[in-house]
Amino acid sequence: MWYLDLANKIVETGVKRGAEYVDVRIELSKLASIRISRGQVEEAVFRSLGGAGIRVLYKGSWGFASTEDISSDSLFPALDAALSMAKTSAEKRKEKSKVKSFGCIKEKVRAHVKISPPEVPVEEKISLMLDADERLRSDDRIKDDRVSYLDEVFKRYYANSEGSEIVIEGARVRAVIYAAAVSAGVITPALDVIAQTGGFEIFRKRNPASLAESVAERAIKLLKAPVPKGGVTTAVLDNDLLGLIVHEAFGHTAEADLVLSGTVLTGKIGEKVASELVTIIDSPGPEYAFGWTPYDDEGVKARDVIIVENGVLKEYMHTRETAAIMGVEPTGNGRAESYSYAPLVRMRNTYMAPGDWSPEEIIAETREGLYLKKGLHGQADANGEFMFAVQEAWEIRNGELIRPFRGVAVSGNAIDVLRSVDAVGKDLIIESPGFCGKMQSVPVDGGGPHVRCKIIIGGR
């Protein structure tokens, strides 16, 4: 293949010029982005993108350069720039970087795509999203409505100085539906997402208009709901909210670059950090998941990372460099937003493994507490401290759902919450897609089953 031949020429030249390690990523993609509000198309963008990123390690120092021009006339000067950067910094660098070898891999991987997004007429995409927006606005109490659509078809070529040649082809689609209901000074937002690695076929299975109806109904239903009393409470978390906590509040603290800087999990391999019912995995799959990553952006074959097993911290997520520092094998978590960025340690699809309970059994066996459904937004830090808004909450009394609450936020420490888990459902769902913004934006997914735990509720 021409692109791989070109990439290999760059690699060979970099090695001849003294680089210890060289890799080249060439990427091609087509994107469509549509944004709709109040029945109007506010944005419709269609782009073709392409470029290459070149990374070198010279005497323990990294150099990186990228270009939008995929040609010898552009890539060789980019290699010169990367080498110059590495050589200049190598003279002053005290701690030398290393990379963990992974060996020579030659493979082509293709995601399962039934209906390629570029084959779908633009008019059909816009019409589908307009229908969803119209359903959102079917009630006068909906005062804010937003529908967005995104698709991407991509092809990536990778070569490195270990002799690897990897080609990955795929597509991703995503629709986000948001509404806010307003009445008597009360505002209740609701949001839902349809997304997958795959093609437009997902919208044949999940109709955005039907989802928009449920989003609007959720927002309206909560207008008259009371605000709960704050404090520590027993809570049943649904798949989506659990996925948010596992990713944001816990997962980031197990990314090795942050671990080296210092997180709540630093130095705790082999220690108990959660209930024995808790197993947390960061996975390259399943294939449909939004964060599907068969090979990472360092040419490492991605594998499941068992972060926590039966409550015990087992391993961190790694790039080649952090693996070399810690003396372990790379895990396939080196990911970059695009060819113009160098890879960082990033999650892929992070979830809690299932248990033995049905969601109905968990609720039925809860005497008093809250059933919390779907997260909205929030924040977390390296200590595992978090605060997230919750879309919907229900009072549980003697095993039954009594009434809904609005304006609910959850907070606490991820370790404390995970240690308090005393029931784990068998209804594993990996369907919490989004873009994670740790300096760079990459597609991720996650989820888990229903669980019961102790958590802090913000309320009146």
WOFEN-V839388 format. One record per residue. N is the residue number from 1. PSI is psi in radians with two decimals (none if undefined). OMEGA is omega in whole degrees, -180 to 180 (none if undefined). Layout:
N;PSI;OMEGA
N;PSI;OMEGA
This chain:
1;2.42;-173
2;-0.76;-178
3;-0.71;178
4;-0.65;177
5;-0.77;179
6;-0.77;179
7;-0.72;-180
8;-0.57;176
9;-0.70;178
10;-0.76;179
11;-0.86;-178
12;-0.72;-180
13;-0.71;179
14;-0.72;179
15;-0.72;179
16;-0.49;-179
17;0.19;170
18;0.04;180
19;2.41;177
20;-0.53;-177
21;2.45;178
22;2.39;167
23;2.66;-178
24;2.28;175
25;2.17;175
26;2.24;-175
27;2.45;175
28;2.38;180
29;2.70;172
30;2.29;-176
31;2.58;172
32;2.32;-180
33;2.23;-178
34;2.36;177
35;2.29;-175
36;2.45;174
37;2.47;179
38;0.63;176
39;0.13;-178
40;2.47;174
41;1.89;-178
42;-0.45;-179
43;2.39;173
44;1.86;-174
45;2.32;179
46;2.11;-173
47;2.64;168
48;2.23;-176
49;2.69;177
50;2.71;178
51;-3.09;-178
52;2.54;175
53;2.35;-178
54;2.24;-178
55;2.34;179
56;2.62;172
57;2.04;-176
58;2.04;-179
59;0.78;175
60;0.20;-179
61;2.44;-178
62;2.55;168
63;2.47;-178
64;2.42;176
65;2.68;-180
66;2.83;180
67;2.59;176
68;-0.19;-178
69;1.90;-179
70;1.39;179
71;2.82;178
72;-0.64;-178
73;-0.41;-179
74;-0.67;-175
75;-0.63;180
76;-0.73;172
77;-0.60;177
78;-0.68;175
79;-0.76;178
80;-0.73;-179
81;-0.73;180
82;-0.76;180
83;-0.71;179
84;-0.72;178
85;-0.81;-178
86;-0.73;-179
87;-0.71;-179
88;-0.78;-179
89;-0.42;-179
90;-0.56;-178
91;-0.52;-176
92;-0.07;-176
93;2.17;179
94;-0.83;179
95;2.09;-175
96;2.38;177
97;2.62;175
98;2.82;174
99;2.49;176
100;2.19;180
101;2.56;177
102;-0.13;178
103;3.03;-176
104;2.15;179
105;2.30;175
106;1.90;-176
107;2.63;173
108;2.25;-177
109;2.40;180
110;2.25;176
111;2.70;-180
112;1.93;-179
113;2.03;179
114;-0.78;-179
115;1.82;-179
116;2.23;-175
117;-0.69;180
118;-0.32;179
119;-0.20;180
120;2.22;-180
121;2.49;179
122;-0.68;-179
123;-0.63;180
124;-0.69;178
125;-0.82;-179
126;-0.74;-180
127;-0.70;-180
128;-0.75;-179
129;-0.60;176
130;-0.68;177
131;-0.73;179
132;-0.74;180
133;-0.65;178
134;-0.69;178
135;-0.63;178
136;-0.64;-173
137;0.25;-177
138;-0.23;178
139;2.33;-176
140;-0.34;-179
141;-0.23;174
142;1.92;-176
143;-0.23;179
144;2.18;-179
145;2.35;179
146;2.29;176
147;2.25;178
148;2.61;-178
149;2.48;178
150;2.36;168
151;2.66;179
152;2.32;171
153;2.24;-172
154;2.73;173
155;2.25;-175
156;2.36;179
157;2.35;-177
158;2.36;174
159;2.56;177
160;3.08;-175
161;-0.03;171
162;-0.02;179
163;0.09;-179
164;2.52;174
165;1.94;-175
166;2.34;176
167;2.25;179
168;2.21;176
169;2.51;179
170;-3.05;178
171;2.65;174
172;2.53;175
173;2.63;-177
174;2.37;173
175;2.29;180
176;2.25;-177
177;2.14;-175
178;2.47;175
179;2.62;174
180;2.17;177
181;2.55;-178
182;2.33;176
183;2.26;177
184;0.69;178
185;-0.02;179
186;2.32;178
187;2.21;179
188;1.95;179
189;2.74;174
190;2.58;-176
191;2.59;173
192;2.81;-173
193;2.45;167
194;2.16;-178
195;2.67;177
196;2.81;161
197;2.07;-173
198;-2.84;-175
199;-2.88;-176
200;-0.15;-179
201;-0.39;180
202;-0.53;-179
203;-0.13;171
204;-0.45;-179
205;-0.68;-178
206;1.87;-176
207;2.11;179
208;-0.56;179
209;-0.72;178
210;-0.69;178
211;-0.66;179
212;-0.67;177
213;-0.79;-178
214;-0.60;178
215;-0.80;179
216;-0.75;179
217;-0.69;180
218;-0.78;-180
219;-0.75;-177
220;-0.72;-178
221;-0.55;-175
222;-0.11;-177
223;-0.68;-178
224;0.07;-180
225;2.54;177
226;2.92;174
227;2.32;-176
228;2.87;174
229;2.37;-178
230;2.88;178
231;3.10;177
232;2.28;-179
233;2.80;169
234;2.30;-177
235;2.48;170
236;2.09;-179
237;2.37;176
238;3.07;-175
239;-0.74;-174
240;-0.84;-179
241;-0.68;176
242;-0.76;179
243;-0.67;179
244;-0.78;-180
245;-0.75;-179
246;-0.73;-179
247;-1.04;-170
248;-0.80;-173
249;-0.45;-177
250;-0.84;-174
251;-0.77;-179
252;-0.54;-179
253;-0.14;178
254;0.16;174
255;2.18;-166
256;-0.57;179
257;-0.66;176
258;-0.61;177
259;-0.72;180
260;-0.52;177
261;-0.48;179
262;1.88;173
263;3.12;180
264;-0.31;-179
265;-0.01;-179
266;2.22;176
267;0.28;-175
268;0.28;176
269;2.28;-179
270;-0.13;180
271;2.72;178
272;2.13;-178
273;0.02;-178
274;2.99;174
275;2.63;179
276;-0.21;177
277;-0.14;-171
278;2.16;169
279;2.21;-177
280;2.29;-174
281;2.41;167
282;2.12;-169
283;2.61;173
284;-0.26;-179
285;-2.91;5
286;2.94;-171
287;-0.59;-178
288;-0.29;-175
289;2.58;-174
290;-0.49;-180
291;0.44;-179
292;2.18;-176
293;1.45;-179
294;-0.68;171
295;2.48;179
296;-3.07;-176
297;0.25;171
298;0.21;179
299;0.33;179
300;2.27;176
301;2.08;-174
302;2.52;179
303;2.93;173
304;2.33;173
305;1.96;178
306;1.59;-176
307;-0.85;178
308;2.32;177
309;2.07;-178
310;0.73;175
311;-0.18;-176
312;2.30;177
313;2.10;-174
314;-0.75;-176
315;2.84;176
316;2.97;174
317;2.42;-168
318;2.65;160
319;-3.14;175
320;-0.69;-176
321;-0.83;-180
322;-0.56;177
323;-0.70;179
324;-0.69;-180
325;-0.73;-176
326;-0.03;177
327;0.62;179
328;-3.11;179
329;2.54;175
330;2.63;-173
331;-0.08;-178
332;0.50;180
333;0.27;176
334;1.82;-174
335;2.57;178
336;2.63;179
337;-0.70;179
338;-3.08;-180
339;-0.39;-176
340;0.11;178
341;2.57;172
342;2.57;-178
343;2.56;173
344;2.95;172
345;2.08;-178
346;2.58;173
347;2.92;178
348;-1.44;176
349;1.83;-169
350;2.21;-174
351;2.85;173
352;2.37;-180
353;2.67;-177
354;2.82;177
355;-2.44;-172
356;-0.19;-174
357;2.64;167
358;2.69;178
359;-0.67;180
360;-0.67;179
361;-0.69;-180
362;-0.80;180
363;-0.76;-178
364;-0.50;-179
365;0.17;178
366;2.03;-176
367;-0.75;-178
368;2.35;179
369;-2.71;-180
370;2.52;171
371;2.03;-174
372;2.26;-173
373;2.21;171
374;2.21;176
375;2.87;178
376;-1.15;-177
377;3.01;179
378;-2.75;-177
379;2.77;178
380;2.81;180
381;-3.12;-175
382;-0.25;177
383;0.01;-179
384;0.08;178
385;2.39;-176
386;2.83;170
387;2.14;-179
388;2.48;172
389;2.54;-179
390;2.38;-178
391;-0.75;-171
392;2.39;178
393;2.52;179
394;2.38;174
395;2.31;174
396;2.24;176
397;2.10;-179
398;0.75;174
399;0.20;180
400;2.61;176
401;2.10;-172
402;-0.93;-176
403;2.70;179
404;2.77;174
405;2.72;175
406;3.02;175
407;0.61;-176
408;2.38;171
409;2.57;177
410;2.57;179
411;3.04;179
412;-2.82;177
413;2.30;-175
414;-0.68;-180
415;-0.78;180
416;-0.75;-180
417;-0.80;-178
418;-0.57;177
419;-0.43;-177
420;-0.09;-178
421;2.17;180
422;0.07;175
423;2.28;-179
424;2.21;-177
425;2.92;177
426;0.11;-174
427;1.04;-179
428;2.20;174
429;2.15;175
430;1.59;-174
431;0.96;175
432;1.11;-172
433;2.63;177
434;-2.99;177
435;2.17;-179
436;2.29;-173
437;1.02;175
438;1.41;-176
439;-0.60;174
440;2.69;-180
441;2.13;177
442;2.60;178
443;2.36;179
444;2.95;177
445;3.04;180
446;-2.91;-179
447;-2.44;-178
448;-2.90;176
449;-3.12;168
450;2.50;176
451;2.78;173
452;2.38;-175
453;-3.10;172
454;2.37;-178
455;2.75;180
456;2.24;179
457;2.26;173
458;2.22;-179
459;-2.64;-179
460;none;none
